[in-house]
Amino acid sequence: MGKTRIEAFSDGVVAIIITIMVLELRAPHGSELDDLLPLAPTFLTYILSFIYVGVYWNNHHHLFHVVQRIGGSVLWANLHLLFWLSLVPFVTRWMGENHFTPWPTALYGVVLAMAAIAYYLLTRALLAQHGENAKLAAALGRDVKGKLSVVAYLFAIALSFVLPAVSLAIYAIVALVWLIPDRRIEHVIER
């Protein structure tokens, strides 16, 4: 099976997720700059979530550059990833509106962790489809950054019940780490 439909569908879902997130931002009722201050947690959470969704879109795009074909397991693994990403607008709003209280902060981390696990499962499904000796296997390598991200999310989830601000900082640090472009796939394509 070709890969163009899964790429187009995924791009569309990501676009809808970002649209939903921005539509969840509410304008203040006043007209002064001070009226924006109560919205700061919501806006900061939106920025963090926008970065995460953008990172997933970017990595998904790069991932499918080295993919030649897909099968049913890849379709389901991709839907699994899109399911977790589709929850990002909900947890974004809940955490932002509740000013980073423990449960919303923990659930935000759960969604991030599950999206990371889903992405890992997608890469495994693609590797099973293409074989361990394919360009894809060389491009993915051991995926240390992906595995460490899941560990960081799990730590932040547990910490959110004690120090939610530190959990939020961990989520932000992981996002910043992923903003540094991952050149593995580009290097394989160039070879």
RAVEN-V903122 format. One record per backbone hydrogen bond with DSSP energy under -1.0 kcal/mol. CO is the residue of the C=O (numbers start at 1). NH is the residue of the N-H. E is the energy in kcal/mol with one decimal. If there is no record, write none. Layout:
# RAVEN-V903122
co/nh/e
CO/NH/E
CO/NH/E
This chain:
# RAVEN-V903122
co/nh/e
1/70/-1.9
3/7/-1.9
4/8/-2.5
5/9/-2.7
6/10/-2.3
7/11/-2.5
8/12/-2.2
9/13/-2.4
10/14/-2.5
11/15/-2.2
12/16/-2.1
13/17/-2.5
14/18/-2.4
15/19/-2.1
16/20/-2.8
17/21/-2.3
18/22/-2.2
19/23/-2.1
20/24/-1.2
32/35/-1.2
33/36/-1.8
36/39/-1.5
37/40/-1.7
39/43/-2.6
40/44/-2.9
41/45/-2.2
42/46/-2.1
43/47/-2.4
44/48/-2.3
45/49/-2.6
46/50/-2.9
47/51/-2.2
48/52/-2.2
49/53/-2.9
50/54/-2.5
51/55/-2.6
52/56/-2.4
53/57/-2.6
54/58/-2.6
55/59/-2.8
56/60/-2.6
57/61/-2.4
58/62/-2.3
59/63/-2.8
60/64/-2.2
62/65/-1.1
71/75/-2.0
72/76/-2.3
73/77/-2.3
74/78/-2.6
75/79/-2.2
76/80/-2.3
77/81/-2.0
78/82/-2.6
79/83/-2.4
80/84/-1.7
81/85/-2.3
82/86/-2.1
85/88/-1.4
87/91/-2.2
88/92/-2.5
89/93/-2.2
90/94/-2.5
91/95/-2.4
92/96/-2.4
93/97/-2.9
94/98/-1.2
95/100/-2.3
96/99/-1.2
101/105/-2.1
102/106/-2.7
103/107/-2.8
104/108/-2.1
105/109/-1.7
106/110/-2.2
107/111/-2.3
108/112/-2.2
109/113/-3.0
110/114/-2.8
111/115/-2.3
112/116/-2.1
113/117/-2.5
114/118/-2.6
115/119/-2.3
116/120/-2.1
117/121/-2.5
118/122/-2.1
119/123/-2.3
120/124/-2.1
121/125/-2.4
122/126/-2.3
123/127/-2.4
124/128/-2.4
125/129/-1.6
126/130/-2.1
127/131/-2.8
131/134/-1.3
134/138/-1.6
135/139/-2.6
136/140/-2.5
137/141/-2.0
140/143/-1.1
143/147/-2.0
144/148/-2.9
145/149/-1.8
146/150/-1.5
147/151/-1.7
148/152/-2.5
149/153/-2.6
150/154/-2.5
151/155/-2.3
152/156/-2.6
153/157/-2.6
154/158/-2.0
155/159/-2.3
156/160/-1.5
158/161/-1.0
159/162/-1.8
159/163/-3.5
163/167/-1.8
164/168/-2.4
165/169/-1.9
166/170/-2.2
167/171/-2.5
168/172/-2.2
169/173/-2.6
170/174/-2.6
171/175/-2.1
172/176/-2.4
173/177/-2.4
174/178/-1.9
175/179/-1.1
183/187/-2.6
184/188/-1.8
185/189/-2.4
186/190/-2.2
187/191/-1.2
